[in-house]
Amino acid sequence: MSEAAKRLWVEEDLGPDFRWSYRASSILFSGKSKYQEIDLVDTPTFGKVLLLDGKMQSTESDEKVYHELLVHPTLLYHPCPRTVFIMGGGEGATAREVLRHRTVEALVMADIDQVVVDACSKHLLRNTQAFADPRLKLVIADARAQLESWPHKFDVIIGDLADPLDGGPCYQLYTQEFYETVVREKLNPGGVFVTQSGPASFNSCTEVFTCIHRTLSTVFPKVLPYAQHIPSFCDTWGYNLAFTSHTQEVLKPEELDQRAAERIVGELEFLDGQTFAGLCQLNKAVRQALANEQEVYTVDSARFIHGTGIAVDAHIAPREEENNKMVDSD
């Protein structure tokens, strides 16, 4: 390793007055598409890290926690999920977890950025097999347009989208109008929808988590919120699981475990029935925030997560911008 690489640090703004940094031992990929800047770096702390516009999206050390919680409760709550649609997910990890389910016959993944897909399929080796699975149909296109125009409905729809950032395109896929006119309409009877929903700790849940939950509750008859701390995100992260049927009951831990044993290839590393039951037991402050939330997420009344971000230079040059940057230490 060169001396320059040893001094390479990634610095990221997490809030107006809150910033963190971590060391990168090497840059695996650095490029720019028509939509965003993409970087893959290797780090001593987190392993391989994917950054979009300079903001951490996923790390090798804990991505399985995030993706197991996004995918498996959703598919296990469905009686027999055969068809699945992923919005986003260009990294390939969400598809990897979906394809572990024996019942899945067809998976469509729509991600807008070919550069992200190519970089991740090359460097994130644990996802390579998912990209080669014949059940996966990968479409490089706008997720909303693809879902809306797709000739068939789906048993499960998964929102593995970037966070709603001011000025970014993804925030429109968290709106009431989108859930009502596209997502709900593209689910088969008894279908299930899940979306990652941003920070969900007692002091960050009102950024977007409670509003997304409130919005989904105006469209679907039953919505189940849950959350788990993700170390690389420096926060508790929230999810909202929405059902098309009001008769859907919360499964007991042993029922989830039985379905997992019957349906999933291999053993999950993080999730089981007892774990999921615990993640649904949100703390008092978050429960109160969910109960008190009145705002519905629309294009005109959107909430945003802090930050934009500036990507890494491939030549490891220090950056002087105020937001996210790579810096050399002395």
C-alpha positions as CSV (number, residue, x, y, z in Angstrom):
1,M,0.0,0.0,0.0
2,S,1.3,3.4,-0.9
3,E,1.8,6.1,1.7
4,A,-0.8,8.2,-0.1
5,A,-3.4,5.4,0.3
6,K,-2.5,5.0,3.9
7,R,-3.5,8.6,4.5
8,L,-6.7,8.4,2.5
9,W,-9.8,9.2,4.6
10,V,-13.5,9.5,3.6
11,E,-15.3,12.3,5.3
12,E,-19.1,12.7,5.2
13,D,-21.6,15.2,6.6
14,L,-24.3,13.4,8.6
15,G,-26.0,16.6,9.8
16,P,-25.6,20.4,9.8
17,D,-23.1,20.1,12.7
18,F,-22.2,16.4,12.6
19,R,-19.5,14.8,10.5
20,W,-17.6,11.5,10.5
21,S,-14.7,9.9,8.7
22,Y,-13.2,6.5,8.1
23,R,-10.0,5.4,6.4
24,A,-9.9,3.9,2.9
25,S,-7.0,1.5,2.1
26,S,-7.7,1.6,-1.7
27,I,-10.1,2.8,-4.3
28,L,-11.6,0.0,-6.3
29,F,-13.7,2.1,-8.7
30,S,-14.4,5.7,-9.2
31,G,-16.6,7.0,-12.0
32,K,-19.4,9.2,-13.0
33,S,-22.7,8.4,-14.8
34,K,-25.2,10.8,-16.2
35,Y,-27.1,10.5,-12.8
36,Q,-24.4,10.5,-10.1
37,E,-20.9,9.9,-9.0
38,I,-20.0,6.3,-8.0
39,D,-17.2,5.1,-5.8
40,L,-16.2,1.7,-4.4
41,V,-13.5,1.8,-1.8
42,D,-11.9,-0.8,0.4
43,T,-11.6,0.0,4.1
44,P,-10.1,-1.6,7.2
45,T,-13.2,-1.0,9.3
46,F,-16.1,-1.8,6.9
47,G,-14.6,-3.8,4.1
48,K,-15.8,-2.7,0.7
49,V,-17.9,0.4,0.7
50,L,-20.3,1.7,-2.0
51,L,-20.7,5.5,-2.2
52,L,-23.1,7.4,-4.4
53,D,-22.4,11.1,-4.7
54,G,-20.0,10.7,-1.8
55,K,-22.6,9.3,0.6
56,M,-22.2,5.8,2.0
57,Q,-24.9,3.4,0.7
58,S,-23.7,0.0,1.8
59,T,-20.7,-1.8,3.4
60,E,-19.4,-5.3,3.3
61,S,-19.4,-5.6,7.1
62,D,-23.1,-5.0,7.7
63,E,-25.0,-5.0,4.4
64,K,-26.5,-8.4,5.2
65,V,-28.3,-6.9,8.2
66,Y,-29.9,-4.2,6.0
67,H,-30.8,-6.5,3.1
68,E,-32.0,-9.4,5.2
69,L,-34.4,-7.1,7.0
70,L,-35.6,-5.5,3.8
71,V,-36.2,-8.7,1.9
72,H,-37.0,-11.7,4.1
73,P,-39.8,-10.4,6.4
74,T,-41.6,-9.1,3.3
75,L,-41.4,-12.4,1.4
76,L,-42.1,-14.5,4.4
77,Y,-45.3,-12.6,5.2
78,H,-46.6,-13.4,1.7
79,P,-48.2,-16.9,1.5
80,C,-46.3,-17.9,-1.6
81,P,-44.3,-15.1,-3.4
82,R,-43.6,-16.1,-7.0
83,T,-43.1,-12.7,-8.6
84,V,-41.1,-9.9,-7.2
85,F,-40.2,-6.4,-8.4
86,I,-37.2,-4.4,-7.0
87,M,-37.1,-0.6,-7.4
88,G,-33.4,0.3,-7.4
89,G,-31.0,-2.3,-5.9
90,G,-28.3,-1.9,-8.5
91,E,-25.7,-3.2,-6.0
92,G,-27.3,-6.6,-6.4
93,A,-27.6,-7.6,-2.7
94,T,-31.4,-7.2,-2.6
95,A,-31.7,-9.5,-5.6
96,R,-29.3,-11.9,-4.0
97,E,-31.5,-12.3,-0.9
98,V,-34.8,-12.5,-2.9
99,L,-33.4,-15.3,-5.1
100,R,-32.7,-17.4,-2.0
101,H,-36.4,-18.0,-1.8
102,R,-37.4,-21.3,-3.4
103,T,-40.9,-20.0,-4.3
104,V,-39.6,-17.1,-6.5
105,E,-40.0,-17.8,-10.2
106,A,-39.5,-14.4,-11.6
107,L,-37.6,-11.3,-10.3
108,V,-37.5,-7.9,-12.1
109,M,-35.0,-5.3,-10.9
110,A,-35.2,-1.8,-12.4
111,D,-32.2,0.4,-11.6
112,I,-31.5,3.6,-13.6
113,D,-27.7,3.5,-13.5
114,Q,-25.7,1.0,-15.6
115,V,-22.5,2.2,-14.1
116,V,-23.5,1.2,-10.6
117,V,-24.6,-2.2,-11.8
118,D,-21.4,-2.8,-13.7
119,A,-19.1,-1.7,-10.9
120,C,-20.9,-3.7,-8.2
121,S,-21.3,-6.8,-10.2
122,K,-17.5,-6.7,-10.8
123,H,-16.2,-5.8,-7.4
124,L,-18.9,-7.1,-4.9
125,L,-18.3,-10.8,-5.5
126,R,-21.0,-12.0,-3.1
127,N,-23.6,-10.6,-5.5
128,T,-22.1,-11.9,-8.8
129,Q,-24.2,-15.1,-8.8
130,A,-27.5,-13.1,-8.4
131,F,-26.8,-11.2,-11.6
132,A,-26.3,-14.5,-13.4
133,D,-29.5,-16.1,-12.1
134,P,-31.9,-16.9,-15.0
135,R,-34.9,-15.8,-12.8
136,L,-33.6,-12.2,-12.7
137,K,-34.6,-9.8,-15.4
138,L,-32.4,-6.7,-15.0
139,V,-33.8,-3.5,-16.6
140,I,-31.6,-0.4,-16.8
141,A,-34.3,2.2,-16.7
142,D,-36.4,4.5,-14.4
143,A,-38.0,2.2,-11.8
144,R,-41.3,4.1,-11.7
145,A,-41.8,4.0,-15.5
146,Q,-40.9,0.3,-15.6
147,L,-43.2,-0.7,-12.8
148,E,-46.1,1.4,-14.1
149,S,-45.8,0.0,-17.6
150,W,-45.0,-3.6,-16.7
151,P,-47.6,-6.0,-18.3
152,H,-48.0,-8.1,-15.1
153,K,-48.6,-7.5,-11.4
154,F,-46.4,-8.8,-8.7
155,D,-46.7,-10.6,-5.4
156,V,-44.1,-8.5,-3.7
157,I,-42.6,-5.0,-4.5
158,I,-39.5,-3.8,-2.8
159,G,-38.3,-0.2,-2.6
160,D,-34.5,-0.4,-2.3
161,L,-34.1,3.2,-3.2
162,A,-31.6,5.9,-2.4
163,D,-32.6,8.2,0.5
164,P,-34.9,11.1,-0.3
165,L,-32.5,14.0,-0.8
166,D,-33.4,17.5,-1.7
167,G,-32.9,17.8,-5.4
168,G,-32.5,14.1,-5.9
169,P,-34.9,12.0,-8.1
170,C,-35.8,9.3,-5.6
171,Y,-37.9,11.4,-3.2
172,Q,-40.8,11.2,-5.7
173,L,-41.0,7.4,-5.1
174,Y,-41.9,8.0,-1.5
175,T,-45.0,10.0,-2.2
176,Q,-48.7,9.2,-1.6
177,E,-49.4,9.6,-5.3
178,F,-46.8,7.0,-6.3
179,Y,-48.0,4.5,-3.6
180,E,-51.6,5.0,-4.6
181,T,-51.5,5.0,-8.4
182,V,-48.5,2.8,-9.1
183,V,-47.4,0.5,-6.2
184,R,-50.8,-0.6,-5.0
185,E,-52.1,-1.0,-8.5
186,K,-49.2,-3.3,-9.4
187,L,-49.6,-5.7,-6.5
188,N,-51.6,-8.9,-6.8
189,P,-54.4,-9.5,-4.3
190,G,-52.7,-10.3,-1.0
191,G,-49.5,-8.6,-2.2
192,V,-46.9,-7.0,0.1
193,F,-44.8,-3.9,-0.3
194,V,-41.7,-2.8,1.7
195,T,-39.6,0.3,1.6
196,Q,-36.5,1.4,3.4
197,S,-37.6,4.4,5.3
198,G,-34.5,6.3,6.5
199,P,-33.3,7.1,10.1
200,A,-35.6,5.8,12.8
201,S,-33.9,6.5,16.2
202,F,-35.7,8.4,18.9
203,N,-34.1,11.7,17.8
204,S,-34.1,11.1,14.0
205,C,-37.3,9.3,13.2
206,T,-39.2,12.4,12.2
207,E,-36.9,13.2,9.4
208,V,-38.7,10.9,7.0
209,F,-39.6,7.6,8.8
210,T,-42.8,8.7,10.5
211,C,-44.0,10.6,7.4
212,I,-43.4,7.6,5.1
213,H,-45.3,5.4,7.6
214,R,-48.2,7.9,7.8
215,T,-48.3,8.2,4.0
216,L,-48.4,4.4,3.4
217,S,-51.2,4.2,6.0
218,T,-53.4,6.4,3.9
219,V,-53.0,4.0,1.0
220,F,-52.7,0.5,2.5
221,P,-55.0,-1.0,5.2
222,K,-52.2,-2.2,7.3
223,V,-48.6,-1.0,7.7
224,L,-46.0,-2.6,10.0
225,P,-43.0,-0.4,11.0
226,Y,-39.8,-1.9,12.3
227,A,-36.2,-0.7,12.8
228,Q,-32.6,-1.9,13.5
229,H,-29.3,-0.1,14.3
230,I,-27.0,-0.3,11.3
231,P,-23.4,0.5,12.4
232,S,-22.2,1.9,9.1
233,F,-25.2,4.2,8.9
234,C,-24.5,5.7,12.4
235,D,-28.1,5.4,13.2
236,T,-31.1,3.1,13.7
237,W,-32.7,2.4,10.3
238,G,-36.4,2.1,9.6
239,Y,-38.5,0.0,7.3
240,N,-42.2,0.0,6.6
241,L,-44.0,-3.1,5.5
242,A,-47.4,-2.5,3.8
243,F,-50.1,-5.1,3.2
244,T,-52.9,-5.0,0.6
245,S,-55.1,-7.1,3.0
246,H,-56.5,-5.8,6.3
247,T,-56.8,-9.4,7.5
248,Q,-53.0,-9.9,7.5
249,E,-51.9,-10.8,11.1
250,V,-48.5,-10.4,12.6
251,L,-46.8,-13.8,12.5
252,K,-45.5,-15.4,15.6
253,P,-41.7,-15.9,15.8
254,E,-42.1,-19.7,15.4
255,E,-44.2,-19.2,12.3
256,L,-41.6,-16.9,10.7
257,D,-38.9,-19.5,11.6
258,Q,-40.9,-22.3,10.0
259,R,-41.5,-20.4,6.8
260,A,-37.8,-19.5,6.6
261,A,-36.7,-23.1,7.1
262,E,-39.1,-24.2,4.3
263,R,-38.5,-21.5,1.8
264,I,-35.0,-20.0,2.1
265,V,-31.9,-21.6,0.8
266,G,-29.2,-21.5,3.5
267,E,-29.4,-20.0,7.0
268,L,-29.9,-16.3,7.5
269,E,-27.0,-14.6,9.4
270,F,-29.0,-12.0,11.3
271,L,-32.7,-12.5,11.1
272,D,-35.0,-15.0,12.8
273,G,-38.5,-14.9,14.2
274,Q,-37.5,-13.7,17.6
275,T,-35.3,-11.0,16.2
276,F,-38.0,-9.7,14.0
277,A,-40.5,-9.6,16.9
278,G,-38.0,-7.5,18.8
279,L,-37.5,-5.1,15.9
280,C,-41.2,-4.4,15.7
281,Q,-41.2,-3.3,19.4
282,L,-40.2,0.3,18.8
283,N,-39.3,2.5,21.8
284,K,-41.7,4.8,23.4
285,A,-40.5,8.0,21.7
286,V,-40.7,6.5,18.2
287,R,-44.1,5.0,18.9
288,Q,-45.3,8.4,20.0
289,A,-43.8,10.1,17.0
290,L,-45.6,7.6,14.7
291,A,-48.9,8.2,16.5
292,N,-48.5,12.0,16.3
293,E,-47.4,12.2,12.7
294,Q,-50.0,14.0,10.6
295,E,-48.1,15.0,7.4
296,V,-48.5,13.0,4.2
297,Y,-45.5,12.8,1.9
298,T,-46.2,14.5,-1.4
299,V,-44.1,16.1,-4.1
300,D,-45.1,19.5,-2.7
301,S,-44.6,18.6,1.0
302,A,-41.6,16.4,0.9
303,R,-39.2,15.9,3.7
304,F,-35.5,15.2,3.1
305,I,-32.5,13.6,4.7
306,H,-29.6,15.9,5.3
307,G,-26.7,16.0,2.8
308,T,-25.9,15.8,-0.8
309,G,-22.3,14.6,-1.1
310,I,-19.2,14.8,-3.3
311,A,-17.6,11.7,-4.7
312,V,-14.1,10.4,-4.4
313,D,-11.4,11.4,-6.9
314,A,-9.8,8.3,-8.4
315,H,-6.4,9.8,-8.2
316,I,-6.7,10.2,-4.4
317,A,-6.4,14.0,-4.5
318,P,-7.6,15.9,-1.4
319,R,-10.9,17.7,-1.9
320,E,-11.7,21.1,-0.4
321,E,-15.5,21.2,-0.7
322,E,-17.6,21.8,2.4
323,N,-19.6,18.6,2.1
324,N,-18.4,15.0,1.7
325,K,-14.8,14.6,0.6
326,M,-11.7,12.5,0.6
327,V,-8.9,14.1,2.6
328,D,-5.3,13.2,3.3
329,S,-4.2,13.1,6.9
330,D,-0.9,14.5,8.0
